[in-house]
């Protein structure tokens, strides 16, 4: 089992571990079905081919984890190894058979992928959301169990509010997570898809997108956009956006101003209030 995985499993459901003394069985590949709860949607074909070549030369060094399902087995952990083994034309793979509920199966699959830290931001967000629903816990509780910060969890989950085609742009690396978070700051949500297309077409960075979003929110006519911005205010505005993980507007007049912090739910408001305290 991957280094560090046992600790993660215990963090999610205390007392559950993968004992190194359990028997490893050689199971026919044709008897194993893929995990229906697999959070990963994108598998790097080049990396799979490289792993396949390594398996041909050295074999599978780390067993997959499966559970019995009728006459077959369902894959719980190790889908990359399983796919690479099929590419390598193996007929059997070493496997550890565990008795697991559907919920535990889902949690283990998600946890393994989260610990690999190479999920797309959208896959990671979906994994966090599924864990919170399965375990009936809050963002803060999940952050504590996984050793992540709450803003990290919140910033990912917020991406799920984006339209599907924009989420696909992030998964395909046409947009960054920072672009996605900034797009969520648009007051007119219907503008998100076309603004995302503009970002890709014109290769805008996050700072340029922030400026565009602010202009769209203020509904400023194009001919007046060239007005110079206060660099200090712009810098502080960006710092606050990073700190609170949401859209922040600093509006300044001659002798005074105001700060507007956007939130998307009661839980999101609670998160921001905690940061303010």
C-alpha positions in Angstrom: 0.0 0.0 0.0 1.2 3.5 -0.8 3.3 5.2 1.9 1.2 7.3 4.1 -2.1 5.8 3.0 -2.8 4.0 6.3 -2.6 7.3 8.2 -5.1 8.8 5.8 -7.5 5.9 6.2 -7.4 6.2 9.9 -8.1 9.9 9.6 -11.3 9.2 7.7 -12.6 6.2 9.6 -10.6 5.5 12.8 -9.6 1.8 13.4 -9.6 0.9 9.7 -6.2 0.0 8.3 -4.6 -2.1 5.6 -2.6 -4.7 7.5 0.6 -5.8 5.9 0.0 -9.3 7.3 -3.0 -9.9 5.1 -2.7 -12.4 2.3 -1.8 -11.2 -1.2 -3.6 -13.2 -3.9 -2.9 -13.5 -7.6 -6.3 -12.7 -9.3 -7.1 -13.0 -13.0 -7.5 -9.6 -14.6 -10.7 -10.8 -16.3 -12.3 -11.3 -12.8 -11.7 -7.7 -11.8 -14.1 -4.8 -12.5 -13.1 -1.1 -12.3 -14.2 1.0 -9.3 -17.6 2.7 -9.9 -16.6 5.3 -7.3 -13.3 6.2 -9.0 -13.0 10.0 -8.7 -10.4 10.3 -11.4 -11.8 11.0 -14.9 -8.5 11.8 -16.7 -5.7 9.2 -17.0 -2.4 10.3 -18.6 -1.9 7.9 -21.4 1.8 8.6 -21.6 2.3 8.0 -17.9 0.2 4.7 -18.1 2.4 3.5 -21.0 5.6 4.3 -19.0 4.1 2.4 -16.0 3.2 -0.5 -18.3 6.8 -0.7 -19.5 8.0 -0.7 -15.9 5.6 -3.5 -15.0 6.8 -5.6 -18.0 10.4 -5.3 -16.6 9.9 -5.4 -12.9 6.3 -6.7 -12.3 3.8 -5.0 -10.0 5.6 -4.1 -6.9 2.5 -2.9 -5.0 -0.7 -5.0 -4.9 -4.0 -3.5 -5.8 -6.9 -3.6 -3.3 -10.2 -5.3 -4.3 -13.4 -6.5 -2.6 -15.4 -9.6 -3.5 -18.5 -9.0 -5.5 -20.3 -12.3 -6.4 -18.1 -14.3 -8.7 -16.0 -11.3 -9.5 -13.9 -8.6 -7.7 -14.3 -4.8 -7.7 -11.2 -2.7 -7.7 -10.9 -0.4 -4.7 -7.4 1.0 -4.9 -4.8 0.9 -7.7 -6.7 1.7 -10.9 -3.5 3.1 -12.6 -1.6 -0.1 -11.8 -4.6 -2.2 -13.1 -4.8 -0.3 -16.4 -1.1 -0.4 -16.9 -1.1 -4.2 -16.2 -3.7 -4.6 -18.9 -1.6 -2.6 -21.3 1.4 -4.9 -20.4 -0.8 -7.9 -21.3 -0.6 -9.4 -17.8 -3.2 -12.1 -17.1 -3.0 -11.8 -13.3 -2.3 -9.1 -10.8 -1.4 -9.3 -7.1 -4.4 -8.2 -5.0 -5.3 -7.7 -1.4 -9.0 -8.7 -0.8 -10.8 -6.5 1.7 -14.3 -6.6 3.1 -15.6 -3.1 2.5 -18.9 -1.3 2.4 -19.9 0.8 -0.6 -19.1 3.9 1.5 -15.7 2.7 2.6 -14.9 1.6 -1.0 -15.7 5.1 -2.3 -13.7 6.8 0.5 -10.6 4.6 0.0 -10.6 5.3 -3.8 -11.0 9.0 -3.2 -8.3 9.1 -0.5 -5.8 7.2 -2.6 -6.2 9.7 -5.4 -6.1 12.7 -3.1 -2.8 11.5 -1.7 -1.3 11.2 -5.2 -1.9 15.0 -5.5 -2.2 14.9 -9.3 -5.9 15.1 -9.7 -7.2 18.0 -11.7 -8.7 20.9 -9.6 -12.2 19.8 -10.6 -11.6 16.1 -9.8 -10.2 17.2 -6.4 -13.2 19.4 -5.8 -15.6 16.6 -6.6 -13.6 14.2 -4.3 -13.9 16.6 -1.4 -17.7 17.1 -2.1 -18.3 13.3 -2.2 -16.3 12.8 1.1 -18.3 15.5 2.9 -21.6 14.0 1.7 -20.5 10.4 2.5 -19.2 11.2 6.0 -21.7 13.9 6.7 -19.0 16.3 7.8 -18.3 20.0 7.2 -15.5 21.6 5.1 -13.7 22.4 8.4 -13.9 18.9 9.7 -12.7 17.5 6.3 -9.8 19.9 6.2 -8.8 18.8 9.7 -9.0 15.1 8.8 -7.0 15.5 5.6 -4.5 17.9 7.0 -5.5 20.7 4.6 -6.5 24.3 5.2 -10.2 25.1 5.1 -9.6 27.8 2.4 -7.9 25.1 0.3 -11.0 22.9 0.6 -13.5 25.8 0.1 -11.6 27.2 -2.9 -11.8 23.9 -4.7 -15.4 23.2 -3.9 -16.4 26.6 -5.2 -15.2 25.6 -8.6 -18.2 23.2 -8.8 -20.4 26.2 -9.2 -18.9 27.0 -12.6 -20.8 25.9 -15.7 -19.8 22.4 -17.0 -18.0 23.7 -20.1 -15.9 26.0 -18.0 -15.0 23.2 -15.6 -13.9 21.2 -18.6 -11.6 24.1 -19.6 -9.9 23.8 -16.2 -9.6 20.0 -16.4 -8.1 20.4 -19.9 -5.6 23.0 -18.5 -6.9 25.8 -20.7 -7.8 27.7 -17.6 -6.1 27.7 -14.2 -7.9 27.3 -10.8 -7.2 31.0 -10.3 -9.1 31.8 -13.5 -12.0 29.7 -12.3 -12.2 31.5 -8.9 -12.0 34.9 -10.5 -14.8 34.0 -13.0 -17.0 33.2 -10.1 -16.7 36.9 -9.1 -18.9 37.9 -12.1 -22.2 39.3 -10.8 -23.9 38.3 -14.1 -23.3 34.5 -14.0 -24.5 34.2 -17.6 -21.3 36.1 -18.6 -19.0 33.3 -17.3 -18.8 31.1 -20.4 -18.2 33.9 -22.9 -15.7 35.5 -20.5 -13.9 32.2 -20.1 -13.7 31.8 -23.9 -12.2 35.3 -24.1 -9.5 34.3 -21.5 -8.5 31.3 -23.6 -8.6 33.2 -26.9 -6.6 36.2 -25.7 -4.4 34.2 -23.3 -5.3 36.5 -20.3 -3.5 35.9 -17.0 -5.4 35.9 -13.7 -4.6 39.6 -13.0 -5.9 40.7 -16.4 -9.0 38.6 -15.8 -9.6 40.2 -12.4 -9.5 43.7 -14.1 -11.9 42.5 -16.8 -14.3 41.0 -14.2 -14.2 44.3 -12.2 -15.0 46.3 -15.4 -17.9 44.0 -16.3 -19.2 44.2 -12.7 -19.1 47.9 -12.7 -20.6 48.0 -16.3 -18.1 50.6 -17.3 -18.3 51.7 -21.0 -15.3 50.5 -23.0 -14.1 54.1 -23.8 -13.6 54.9 -20.1 -11.7 51.7 -19.2 -8.3 53.3 -19.8 -8.7 55.3 -16.5 -5.7 54.6 -14.3 -6.2 52.5 -11.2 -4.8 53.1 -7.8 -2.0 50.5 -7.7 -2.1 50.3 -3.9 -5.8 49.6 -3.9 -5.4 47.0 -6.7 -2.6 45.2 -4.7 -4.6 45.1 -1.5 -7.7 44.0 -3.3 -5.8 41.0 -4.8 -4.3 40.1 -1.4 -7.8 40.1 0.2 -9.2 37.9 -2.6 -6.4 35.4 -2.0 -7.0 35.5 1.8 -10.7 35.0 1.7 -10.9 32.8 -1.4 -13.7 34.9 -2.9 -14.3 38.0 -4.9 -13.4 41.2 -3.0 -14.0 44.8 -4.2 -12.4 47.8 -2.6 -14.3 51.0 -3.7 -12.6 54.2 -2.8 -13.8 57.8 -3.1 -11.9 61.0 -2.2 -11.8 60.6 1.6 -13.4 57.2 2.3 -14.3 53.9 0.8 -15.8 50.4 1.4 -14.8 46.8 1.1 -17.3 44.3 -0.4 -16.7 40.6 0.3 -18.8 38.2 -1.8 -20.1 34.9 -0.3 -22.1 32.1 -1.8 -23.8 30.3 1.1 -24.3 30.5 4.8 -21.4 28.1 5.3 -19.2 30.3 3.0 -20.2 33.4 5.1 -19.4 31.5 8.3 -15.9 30.6 6.8 -15.3 34.3 6.0 -16.4 35.5 9.4 -14.0 33.0 11.0 -11.1 34.4 9.0 -12.1 37.9 10.0 -12.1 36.9 13.7 
